[in-house]
Amino acid sequence: MELLKNKGIESACHHFFNEEQGKENRPTHYFRKAKSSPFHIDYLFASVSIQNRLSHFEVGSYDSWIKYSDHVPISALFEKSRQIDF
């Protein structure tokens, strides 16, 4: 994570929710599908310039997704950049 951060690339989830790595409140994986074993191990990395256009980030809920996988989906919405006409 530090190597990417030094290159200006960070986790969009951590950026959007202003959370530190290792102190996440939104798990993306449940070991052996157990609600008691949550982890945050799925990421969407983006450069700072792209993250500045991040308008929404969502982590799927355990109850909605556990029947399909031990991971929940993550999704992000970015605002379209404005084009400059010359």
Residue, then its C-alpha position, 0 to 999 in steps of 0.5 A: m500500500e505504501l509503494l502505491k501511495n508513494k506513486g499517488i495511487e490509493s484505495a478509493c474506499h479508504h479515500f471516500f470513507n476517510e479510513e486508515q488501512g487496517k481500521e476499516n469499518r466495511p468488510t469485503h470478505y467473510f472467512r468461511k462465510a462467517k459473519s463473525s470473521p470479517f476482513h477488508i481485502d478487496y480494493l479499487f485503486a485510483s490516482v488522486s486526480i481520479q479520486n477527486r472525482l469520486s462521488h459515491f462508494e459502496v460496499g455490499s452488505y453481508d445479508s444481501w450477498i453472502k448466499y452468493s459468495d464469501h466476498v461482497p461487491i464494491s462499487a464506485l461512481f466517478e463524476k465525468s470530467r469536464q471537457i474544455d472546448f478551444 
